[in-house]
Structures are given as structure tokens and as C-alpha cells.
Amino acid sequence: MKKIYIALTCMSILGGTTACSDFLEENPKSEISSSQYFTQPDHARAAVNKLYRSGVPQFYDADAYAGSKMMYGGYMSGFFDNEKKAQEEMVRYCQSLSYTSQNLSGPIEKLWDDCYVGISNANTAIKYIPTTPGLEEAERENLMGQAKLFRAMNYFHLVKFFGDVPLILEPYESLEDMFVSRTASREVYAQIIQDLQDASAVLNDAAYTQNGFRVTKWVAETMLADVYLTLSGYPIQENHYADAAKAARNVINSHRHAMIENQDTEANSAYNQIRTLDDSNEYIFSREYDANISGNNPQPGFSFPLGAEGWGIFQYSILLRTYTPTKELYNIYDPENDLRVQEKQYFHTSYTYIKDGKEITQTFDASPYVWYNEEALLSTGKNGKDLPIYRYPEILLIAAEAIAESEGVTSEAIGYLADVRARAYTKMDRATIVASLAGLSKEDFIHEVWTERLREFIFENKIWSDIQRTRQYPQTSEANRGKVTYRNVIGATNPWGATFEEKHLLWPISHNEIQRNPALEQNPGYDR
């Protein structure tokens, strides 16, 4: 499979001809081309399996100190902090908005490279699966659908990260055409939509967790709803709210997914079930982990403050709040009514344990409880808990926003927002929540949807994408917790005193990438 590896290497560096040429010359007699490799069904299956572990899915894998690539947006928003940021320049540059194409060239380059490796893997699968012998037609179509979905996923993140990007739809199998220029975002989005529509047409009509944790028709439709919602906002502002509403309704009306219900408001709340369960139909798509295979995901260690390893009870040697909300973001929650902000739901502020026969209680500032994994922390040191990428509440909130934008504040839109809020506001009945939303203007209702997204997905890496597409920056106060207002992000000051400029809404292309590929133009406001 060296030929495939060469293709991926060349793809990932988009123009590093020297390294690829040298490698090609090393073992020319041992090359196996992609066409030679795809000679039996297992080869096609393996090519698709690889897509679940390359590109965007890898962005959820975290470093104990730096966090994950998906957390970069949270740091960029200014609403998340890292207790080890003194040694993590990525966090410091994001919070101060002082990053450039050079001082963060490495991390930014990895965003670019990893997406294109995922795209190259998908392109290879898409090219050769149709001619792989021995596959039944239904399986062939399903594998193609999975490959197209992952290609779309990687391009969707690329275009959100960088804007215009090279659109490459064939695997790299030679050193020709290595220097590819950027393609207009609209054209990239058109390909994303086409891939997702193709995937939706052939993938299984099933819930993700009941389909062997393989992507389904409803993953594709959820992504379509997300893509249409994003495309409707900044910077493109091409109105696809009706399309977003249609895709979201498709998922809702399939009845394949549903929200977890509260069994109580403590250990068996919906939010603690989300924390502990992997097989609920609330999950539309997740980053899957197995403690016996990839048990090095350190998120449980993010549940406690720096120094907690000194308590002498944990199997993790590194514990710190790598990704924790600032007080400004914490203030989005109503402390009286919102279950999510109560102790041992999304957050915790104390921990009691027995050591040497004594009961000890440690207290600390609010820390993420969503990643608390008792077995991993206290027994095995291995974390097999999946990380949600899309949950059913998101499709309800996409539907609420898209319907409000395209049809007005209808009872249907109100109902979807009320469903999500009512699960958290256990002291209020749903009818009261509906009544409080029914009299809102379109703008105020949509702001309520945005606020509910902040509250529900606070640890699921949605905040920066929402700021990008809405160009609105949330404002809170300690004196009025639970009340969120919005202002234009351009000119807004983050909690660290840095002021957003328009250029900050996209990453620069890394200096290294620009140097390798002379066909690339830098994003406005950044030096080459």
C-alpha cells in the first residue's frame, strides 16, 4: 500500500514535491497502486473504515495540555480558558487574537493538512470502490455514500476554517498538478451539498447507534441541515433557510432519533445519561472510542483543576481544566431554573472521596463534569466514552431557527425550542415555556435559539461556528445571569481585552503552506 501512502503524503503537504519525489525513488519495485489494491471487498471496506479515523474525526482527539483541535474555536471566542496556557501558545494567541500565519503556522497547518488527508482518503475510496470486484451492489452504494459523507465533512470544516480552499475531487497519484489554487467557497459548498445528497440517497435508514455506529441517512440529513444553515449566514449569506428546515424536518419526522428524558434531576438526569451512555438514540453521530483500542483520550482529566493529581486517588497523572468556560460564558445559565448548571450536571464544584479511612471533600471553581468518567479516573486509566458530534437537540434547534427565518415564528418553531429548554427547565412546565416564547419578535426568538445552542452545546465545540455565521457576539453579566444579549462581533471585545476584526473570522493559511504552494493566496489581513 505504499502508493496510497505516497498519495496521502503528497496530498497532505499540497506541493511538497521534494519529499514526495525522494520517497518515490526509494522503493519503486515495492509500490502497490490503488487500482492494484482494490481487488476484493475487504479492501473497499478497509478504505471506508479509515475515514472514521482520519481528517475531522481526529480533531476530537485531545492532548492532555493543549486540548483538541476542535477546541481551537472555543479559545478563539475568548470564552474558554486553559490552566496550562502559559506553556500552550495556541491558547494564548487565540485569546489575545495575536496569531499570525507564522507564529501559529504549525497548528494551523495541521488543520489544513489533516482535512486534506481525510479528503484524499475519501477520493481514493470514491474512485476505486465502483470497480472493486465481489461487492454486492447495495453494499457498494453504501460504502460510496459513507465516503462522500466524510469528504463533505472535511470540506465543510475547511471552508469554515479558511474560506476559499482548493477543491480536489481525485486522489493524488502522480506529481502533476500539485500546486492547486483556491476555489470559491460557493463552489465548495455546492460540492458539499451534492456529496451529502448522494450519501442520503443510499445510506441506511436507521439510527446511528443501531447501525453499528456507522453513518446513516440521518447523519447526512443532519449535516445537510447544518450546511444549509451555515451557508445562509456569513460570509456568503445565500438564503437556504428553507432547505435547512426541510432537512431538519426529515430527521425529525424519521422518528429514528429522540432526546433522552430525565429520570430524575440528579444522577439519572438526561445530562448524566448523556455523560455515561454511548448507545442512546439522542446521538446522531459521535467520535467513537474503545478503551481497549484507543484509550488515551484524556478528557476525564479535564474534569478537575490543576493539582488534583496530588489528591492521590486518580489513575490519570495529568489533571487540569484544559477547556473550561470563563465566568462570562458560565453566566449564560439561569442559576435558579436551568438544570444544566446545577451541581454534577454539566459542571461540578466539589468532590468527596475516602482516603486512608477518612472522608475528604475538595472544593474548586466550576469545572466540566460532562467528561467525568468514574471508571477511567479511579480504576482503569482508560477512557472509552464516545464524544458527541451531533445530538438530536441540535436538529431541533436548527429546525427552530430555520423555520423562523423562512416561515416566521410558527408554533412548530416554538415547539422545537421549547422541547430543548423544557428538558433543562424542570421547574417550569412546557406550556409556560411555550407561552414565554410565543410573543417574541422574529429577531428575539432567533436570539433565544442561539442562546439555547450556547447552553446545550457548551462543551461540544459549536460556539465559534455560530459566531462566524451570525457575526453576533454573546454578552452576559454576573448581575443578570441567564440573560444573554448580542452585538456585532466586529469591534467586540473578548473577556481578555482583545478586539475582534473581520480577519479573525477566518484562520490565516499557514506560512509553511503558502511557501510550499505558490498558487495559494493568503486570507485578507494576514501576511504571507
Wavefront OBJ file of the C-alpha trace (Angstrom):
o trace
v 0.000 0.000 0.000
v 2.974 2.353 -0.328
v 1.462 4.035 -3.344
v -1.559 5.009 -1.243
v 0.723 6.308 1.486
v 2.632 8.359 -1.057
v -0.614 9.807 -2.352
v -1.665 10.796 1.148
v 1.699 12.335 1.918
v 1.686 14.355 -1.272
v -1.882 15.394 -0.658
v -1.283 16.460 2.893
v 1.541 18.798 2.013
v -0.088 20.118 -1.183
v 3.057 20.769 -3.072
v 5.984 19.288 -1.151
v 7.486 17.803 -4.300
v 10.939 17.164 -2.919
v 9.831 14.890 -0.113
v 7.443 13.002 -2.361
v 9.984 12.640 -5.147
v 12.624 11.319 -2.766
v 10.218 8.823 -1.298
v 9.132 7.662 -4.722
v 12.712 6.908 -5.615
v 13.405 4.818 -2.522
v 11.444 1.633 -3.232
v 9.997 1.788 -6.735
v 9.796 -2.020 -7.020
v 7.604 -2.344 -3.916
v 4.879 0.087 -4.953
v 1.301 -1.145 -4.991
v -1.036 1.236 -6.778
v -4.549 1.976 -5.560
v -6.020 0.136 -8.548
v -3.987 -2.948 -7.631
v -5.053 -2.710 -4.001
v -8.839 -2.565 -4.553
v -9.136 -6.185 -5.686
v -11.559 -7.613 -3.115
v -14.445 -6.402 -0.918
v -12.348 -6.182 2.245
v -10.112 -3.617 0.556
v -13.093 -1.342 -0.099
v -14.360 -1.827 3.446
v -10.951 -1.019 4.908
v -10.719 2.148 2.809
v -14.029 3.358 4.231
v -13.190 2.292 7.783
v -10.144 4.535 7.564
v -12.377 7.579 7.052
v -13.736 7.249 10.586
v -10.192 7.735 11.911
v -8.766 10.405 9.608
v -9.473 14.045 8.951
v -12.154 15.788 11.002
v -12.915 12.847 13.354
v -9.307 13.099 14.563
v -9.909 16.720 15.566
v -11.811 15.439 18.609
v -8.764 13.556 19.911
v -7.139 15.628 22.620
v -3.769 16.328 24.158
v -3.804 16.481 27.952
v -2.401 20.021 27.997
v -3.379 21.578 24.662
v -6.847 20.078 24.252
v -8.206 19.075 20.854
v -8.221 20.861 17.514
v -11.988 21.236 17.849
v -11.355 23.334 20.963
v -9.437 25.978 18.997
v -12.694 27.743 18.177
v -13.634 27.956 21.848
v -10.285 29.526 22.659
v -10.726 31.854 19.678
v -14.095 33.020 21.014
v -12.393 34.118 24.224
v -14.967 32.229 26.277
v -12.771 29.260 27.227
v -9.615 29.055 29.280
v -6.815 26.539 29.822
v -4.954 26.260 33.122
v -1.731 25.427 31.282
v -1.906 28.219 28.722
v 1.440 29.566 29.932
v 3.008 26.682 28.008
v 0.346 26.448 25.273
v 0.951 29.272 22.820
v -2.063 28.288 20.729
v -4.380 29.227 23.595
v -2.580 32.484 24.358
v -2.512 33.659 20.749
v -6.200 32.811 20.310
v -7.303 34.617 23.451
v -5.226 37.689 22.584
v -6.168 37.497 18.867
v -2.472 37.946 18.123
v -1.951 34.876 15.951
v -0.418 35.184 12.511
v 0.335 32.877 9.608
v 3.784 32.386 11.122
v 3.503 32.264 14.912
v 0.860 29.516 14.694
v 1.940 28.056 11.381
v 2.261 24.533 12.799
v -1.178 24.150 14.440
v -2.974 25.912 11.577
v -1.119 23.772 9.068
v -2.349 20.639 10.860
v -5.969 21.764 10.450
v -5.376 22.121 6.721
v -3.261 19.007 6.268
v -5.450 16.660 8.282
v -8.589 17.692 6.397
v -6.866 17.103 3.078
v -5.591 13.709 4.202
v -9.193 12.799 5.032
v -10.302 14.141 1.643
v -7.587 12.205 -0.166
v -8.624 9.006 1.605
v -12.236 9.647 0.598
v -11.276 10.467 -3.000
v -9.367 7.200 -3.277
v -12.340 5.237 -1.960
v -14.782 7.062 -4.254
v -12.626 6.388 -7.316
v -11.950 2.694 -6.774
v -14.948 1.268 -4.911
v -17.114 1.294 -8.083
v -14.701 -1.131 -9.774
v -13.825 -3.305 -6.772
v -14.844 -6.884 -7.652
v -17.016 -9.012 -5.406
v -19.140 -6.313 -3.791
v -22.910 -6.622 -3.783
v -24.446 -3.515 -5.342
v -26.230 -2.437 -2.148
v -23.004 -2.567 -0.155
v -21.090 -0.794 -2.921
v -23.594 2.077 -2.847
v -23.483 2.255 0.936
v -19.683 2.396 1.001
v -19.743 5.139 -1.620
v -22.265 7.051 0.469
v -20.057 6.829 3.546
v -17.030 8.041 1.583
v -18.920 11.000 0.128
v -20.239 11.971 3.550
v -16.731 12.104 5.003
v -15.420 14.062 2.030
v -18.217 16.566 2.628
v -17.434 16.691 6.341
v -13.805 17.576 5.715
v -14.604 20.234 3.123
v -17.276 21.722 5.402
v -14.734 22.257 8.150
v -12.094 23.526 5.735
v -14.386 26.175 4.276
v -15.426 27.289 7.766
v -11.797 27.442 8.880
v -10.264 29.121 5.831
v -12.950 30.305 3.385
v -11.949 29.579 -0.224
v -9.917 26.357 -0.407
v -8.615 24.099 -3.197
v -11.402 21.767 -4.332
v -9.798 18.425 -5.156
v -12.011 15.503 -6.134
v -9.464 12.968 -7.386
v -6.763 11.139 -5.439
v -3.186 12.292 -5.908
v -1.418 9.525 -7.807
v 1.325 11.483 -9.531
v 3.391 14.611 -9.038
v 1.425 16.519 -11.663
v -0.926 19.364 -10.731
v 0.425 19.580 -7.198
v 0.018 23.364 -6.939
v -3.725 23.869 -6.719
v -5.251 27.316 -6.300
v -8.190 28.180 -4.070
v -11.760 27.531 -5.213
v -14.586 29.954 -4.403
v -16.463 28.956 -1.252
v -19.789 28.801 -3.090
v -18.407 26.134 -5.405
v -17.010 24.182 -2.468
v -20.378 24.354 -0.721
v -22.113 23.141 -3.882
v -19.896 20.043 -3.842
v -20.513 19.503 -0.124
v -24.260 19.605 -0.708
v -24.048 17.251 -3.686
v -21.977 14.742 -1.716
v -24.404 14.820 1.204
v -27.424 14.444 -1.059
v -25.754 11.473 -2.743
v -24.973 9.983 0.664
v -28.506 10.495 1.965
v -29.921 8.637 -1.039
v -28.006 5.411 -0.335
v -27.139 5.242 3.372
v -29.158 3.126 5.783
v -32.440 4.416 7.175
v -31.526 3.750 10.800
v -30.324 5.411 13.964
v -26.552 5.738 14.144
v -26.254 3.747 17.372
v -28.397 0.949 15.890
v -26.389 0.829 12.677
v -23.130 -0.438 14.119
v -22.045 3.174 14.782
v -21.788 3.723 11.039
v -23.050 6.898 9.402
v -26.639 6.785 8.207
v -29.108 8.662 6.058
v -29.932 10.798 9.102
v -26.315 11.766 9.701
v -26.259 13.005 6.103
v -29.547 14.899 6.524
v -28.332 16.448 9.796
v -25.157 17.598 8.113
v -27.205 18.990 5.214
v -29.299 20.998 7.674
v -26.129 22.309 9.324
v -24.526 23.155 5.969
v -27.626 24.986 4.715
v -27.882 26.953 7.973
v -24.208 27.918 7.777
v -24.409 28.834 4.089
v -27.339 31.134 4.873
v -25.223 33.146 7.298
v -21.947 34.994 6.941
v -19.821 35.305 4.953
v -21.816 34.002 1.958
v -25.385 34.867 3.051
v -27.017 32.710 0.402
v -30.507 32.088 1.731
v -31.034 28.364 2.276
v -33.097 28.544 5.453
v -35.994 26.705 3.805
v -33.595 23.946 2.735
v -32.198 23.746 6.277
v -35.727 23.464 7.655
v -36.583 20.716 5.164
v -33.507 18.637 6.028
v -34.100 19.093 9.759
v -37.746 18.064 9.392
v -36.619 14.968 7.502
v -34.623 13.890 10.554
v -37.385 14.785 13.000
v -40.103 13.039 11.004
v -37.993 9.901 10.576
v -38.542 9.191 14.305
v -35.172 7.454 14.362
v -33.790 9.835 16.979
v -35.154 11.356 20.179
v -33.974 13.239 23.230
v -33.119 11.345 26.396
v -35.669 12.069 29.118
v -34.878 12.959 32.724
v -35.399 10.036 35.088
v -34.708 12.416 37.968
v -32.794 15.679 38.407
v -29.689 14.121 39.909
v -27.621 11.100 38.849
v -30.244 9.906 36.362
v -30.911 13.237 34.713
v -30.766 13.363 30.932
v -27.438 15.186 31.152
v -25.844 12.487 33.296
v -27.183 9.855 30.924
v -25.568 11.767 28.060
v -22.349 11.758 30.076
v -22.364 7.998 30.654
v -24.200 6.390 27.717
v -22.904 5.723 24.207
v -25.876 3.884 22.720
v -28.703 6.392 23.092
v -30.659 7.461 20.027
v -30.062 11.060 21.072
v -26.670 10.638 19.394
v -26.918 11.269 15.670
v -23.150 10.999 15.187
v -20.205 10.630 17.569
v -16.458 10.233 17.623
v -16.221 6.636 18.716
v -13.675 5.385 21.258
v -12.800 1.993 22.665
v -10.773 1.957 25.870
v -9.025 -1.227 24.741
v -8.010 0.220 21.387
v -7.740 3.972 21.739
v -7.934 4.527 25.462
v -5.623 7.527 25.519
v -8.339 10.166 25.178
v -7.650 12.394 28.202
v -10.995 14.219 28.567
v -11.782 12.733 32.021
v -8.719 14.564 33.291
v -10.263 17.859 32.141
v -12.930 17.448 34.845
v -10.695 18.565 37.697
v -8.482 21.563 38.439
v -4.729 21.617 38.137
v -3.185 19.846 41.098
v -5.961 17.288 41.606
v -3.489 14.527 40.768
v -1.992 15.332 44.181
v -5.099 14.024 45.920
v -3.659 10.566 45.308
v -6.831 8.845 44.106
v -6.792 9.118 40.314
v -5.335 6.817 37.661
v -4.608 9.845 35.449
v -1.246 11.507 36.061
v -2.332 14.768 34.408
v -5.460 16.570 35.545
v -6.286 20.159 34.699
v -9.059 22.261 33.282
v -7.769 22.248 29.737
v -11.054 23.583 28.344
v -13.272 25.390 30.812
v -15.724 28.269 30.326
v -14.910 31.731 31.572
v -17.329 33.325 34.028
v -18.730 35.375 31.151
v -19.889 32.206 29.405
v -20.908 30.485 32.633
v -23.331 33.374 33.134
v -25.482 32.214 30.191
v -27.286 29.869 32.578
v -30.204 30.801 34.816
v -28.925 29.536 38.192
v -32.436 29.005 39.568
v -34.145 27.242 36.690
v -31.543 25.577 34.462
v -30.707 22.019 35.491
v -27.595 22.022 33.298
v -25.774 24.417 35.627
v -26.686 22.596 38.833
v -24.076 20.572 40.696
v -22.942 17.400 38.942
v -24.816 18.036 35.700
v -22.657 19.921 33.175
v -20.399 21.234 35.982
v -19.238 20.411 39.476
v -17.568 22.437 42.235
v -16.726 19.778 44.819
v -15.593 16.179 45.043
v -15.809 13.808 48.013
v -13.735 10.653 48.388
v -12.411 8.271 51.012
v -8.667 8.070 51.601
v -6.903 6.292 54.447
v -10.263 5.760 56.101
v -11.122 9.459 56.084
v -13.798 11.252 54.089
v -12.324 14.226 52.280
v -14.167 16.909 50.298
v -12.304 19.118 47.875
v -13.896 22.329 46.580
v -12.913 24.239 43.445
v -14.220 26.625 40.818
v -16.845 25.254 38.426
v -15.239 22.553 36.295
v -16.582 20.374 33.461
v -18.496 17.378 34.783
v -19.561 16.249 31.314
v -16.270 14.367 30.893
v -16.225 12.794 34.346
v -15.713 9.047 33.889
v -15.509 7.297 37.230
v -14.170 4.002 35.900
v -11.433 5.663 33.861
v -10.398 8.105 36.579
v -10.475 5.781 39.581
v -9.855 2.319 38.130
v -8.576 1.743 34.592
v -6.932 4.982 33.474
v -8.521 4.335 30.057
v -11.389 6.313 28.591
v -13.733 4.622 26.124
v -16.535 7.211 26.222
v -17.598 8.484 22.811
v -17.734 12.223 22.136
v -20.928 13.562 20.553
v -20.600 15.483 17.301
v -24.328 15.811 16.562
v -27.110 15.219 19.095
v -30.841 15.332 18.454
v -31.354 18.663 20.291
v -29.213 20.278 17.610
v -31.555 19.225 14.831
v -34.476 20.640 16.844
v -32.693 23.972 17.250
v -31.636 24.083 13.592
v -35.278 23.488 12.683
v -36.462 26.207 15.066
v -34.057 28.798 13.648
v -34.505 27.843 10.002
v -38.307 27.796 10.234
v -38.332 31.171 11.994
v -36.128 32.625 9.265
v -38.086 31.160 6.355
v -41.667 30.971 7.651
v -41.808 33.127 10.768
v -42.156 32.294 14.448
v -44.628 29.453 13.991
v -45.967 27.118 16.647
v -43.747 24.412 15.166
v -40.589 26.503 15.583
v -41.621 27.464 19.120
v -42.272 23.821 19.957
v -38.826 22.659 18.912
v -37.084 25.312 21.025
v -39.436 24.588 23.923
v -38.610 20.864 23.749
v -34.914 21.533 24.329
v -35.451 24.174 27.001
v -38.125 22.216 28.872
v -35.734 19.334 29.494
v -33.409 21.735 31.304
v -36.039 23.926 32.979
v -37.519 21.188 35.132
v -39.181 23.674 37.494
v -41.318 25.022 34.634
v -43.911 23.150 32.650
v -43.577 23.136 28.892
v -46.735 25.197 28.384
v -45.233 28.049 30.401
v -42.099 27.951 28.271
v -44.151 27.942 25.061
v -46.135 30.946 26.295
v -42.936 32.852 27.096
v -41.676 32.310 23.542
v -44.919 32.851 21.652
v -44.951 36.629 21.923
v -41.382 37.195 20.769
v -40.419 39.017 17.603
v -38.581 37.059 14.938
v -35.246 38.593 15.961
v -35.772 37.959 19.668
v -36.906 34.384 19.031
v -33.826 33.633 16.933
v -31.643 35.099 19.682
v -33.306 32.674 22.097
v -32.386 29.809 19.765
v -28.769 30.994 19.660
v -28.723 31.217 23.452
v -30.125 27.717 23.809
v -27.402 26.456 21.476
v -24.791 28.049 23.744
v -26.289 26.409 26.817
v -26.941 22.960 25.379
v -23.691 22.501 23.442
v -21.275 24.413 25.652
v -18.718 21.578 25.573
v -19.411 20.405 22.001
v -17.382 22.933 20.025
v -20.234 24.852 18.376
v -19.642 28.354 19.731
v -17.128 29.668 17.209
v -19.008 28.367 14.180
v -22.117 30.130 15.485
v -20.222 33.395 15.964
v -18.785 33.082 12.457
v -22.123 32.506 10.732
v -24.156 35.031 12.750
v -21.403 37.615 13.295
v -23.014 38.167 16.680
v -21.107 38.008 19.955
v -22.894 36.985 23.172
v -22.866 39.379 26.124
v -23.653 38.406 29.729
v -23.333 39.835 33.216
v -22.888 38.432 36.699
v -25.751 40.629 37.902
v -28.245 39.137 35.461
v -27.241 35.532 34.989
v -29.244 33.708 32.334
v -29.803 36.864 30.280
v -27.853 36.937 27.008
v -27.741 39.796 24.519
v -25.844 40.028 21.241
v -23.706 42.608 19.483
v -21.747 42.656 16.234
v -18.610 40.585 16.709
v -16.585 43.074 14.659
v -15.428 45.586 17.235
v -16.499 43.433 20.180
v -14.001 42.916 22.989
v -13.478 39.413 24.344
v -13.011 38.631 28.065
v -9.239 39.000 27.648
v -9.438 42.556 26.331
v -8.771 41.768 22.655
v -10.954 43.301 19.939
v -12.243 41.276 17.007
v -11.513 42.387 13.456
v -13.101 40.907 10.355
v -9.934 38.983 9.538
v -10.280 36.971 12.761
v -13.361 35.183 11.415
v -11.088 33.000 9.258
v -7.759 31.419 10.050
v -4.780 32.519 8.011
v -3.325 29.903 5.717
v -0.112 28.795 7.367
v 3.135 30.384 6.282
v 4.536 26.926 5.545
v 1.637 26.091 3.216
v 1.968 29.392 1.375
v 5.689 28.782 0.891
v 5.112 25.299 -0.498
v 2.267 26.189 -2.835
v 2.802 29.417 -4.811
v -0.732 29.149 -6.224
v -2.268 29.954 -2.831
v -3.296 33.487 -1.892
v -3.375 34.470 1.773
v -6.601 35.448 3.532
v -7.143 39.231 3.791
v -5.479 40.899 6.759
v -2.699 38.343 7.167
v 0.869 38.399 5.903
v 2.019 35.596 3.640
l 1 2 3 4 5 6 7 8 9 10 11 12 13 14 15 16 17 18 19 20 21 22 23 24 25 26 27 28 29 30 31 32 33 34 35 36 37 38 39 40 41 42 43 44 45 46 47 48 49 50 51 52 53 54 55 56 57 58 59 60 61 62 63 64 65 66 67 68 69 70 71 72 73 74 75 76 77 78 79 80 81 82 83 84 85 86 87 88 89 90 91 92 93 94 95 96 97 98 99 100 101 102 103 104 105 106 107 108 109 110 111 112 113 114 115 116 117 118 119 120 121 122 123 124 125 126 127 128 129 130 131 132 133 134 135 136 137 138 139 140 141 142 143 144 145 146 147 148 149 150 151 152 153 154 155 156 157 158 159 160 161 162 163 164 165 166 167 168 169 170 171 172 173 174 175 176 177 178 179 180 181 182 183 184 185 186 187 188 189 190 191 192 193 194 195 196 197 198 199 200 201 202 203 204 205 206 207 208 209 210 211 212 213 214 215 216 217 218 219 220 221 222 223 224 225 226 227 228 229 230 231 232 233 234 235 236 237 238 239 240 241 242 243 244 245 246 247 248 249 250 251 252 253 254 255 256 257 258 259 260 261 262 263 264 265 266 267 268 269 270 271 272 273 274 275 276 277 278 279 280 281 282 283 284 285 286 287 288 289 290 291 292 293 294 295 296 297 298 299 300 301 302 303 304 305 306 307 308 309 310 311 312 313 314 315 316 317 318 319 320 321 322 323 324 325 326 327 328 329 330 331 332 333 334 335 336 337 338 339 340 341 342 343 344 345 346 347 348 349 350 351 352 353 354 355 356 357 358 359 360 361 362 363 364 365 366 367 368 369 370 371 372 373 374 375 376 377 378 379 380 381 382 383 384 385 386 387 388 389 390 391 392 393 394 395 396 397 398 399 400 401 402 403 404 405 406 407 408 409 410 411 412 413 414 415 416 417 418 419 420 421 422 423 424 425 426 427 428 429 430 431 432 433 434 435 436 437 438 439 440 441 442 443 444 445 446 447 448 449 450 451 452 453 454 455 456 457 458 459 460 461 462 463 464 465 466 467 468 469 470 471 472 473 474 475 476 477 478 479 480 481 482 483 484 485 486 487 488 489 490 491 492 493 494 495 496 497 498 499 500 501 502 503 504 505 506 507 508 509 510 511 512 513 514 515 516 517 518 519 520 521 522 523 524 525 526 527 528
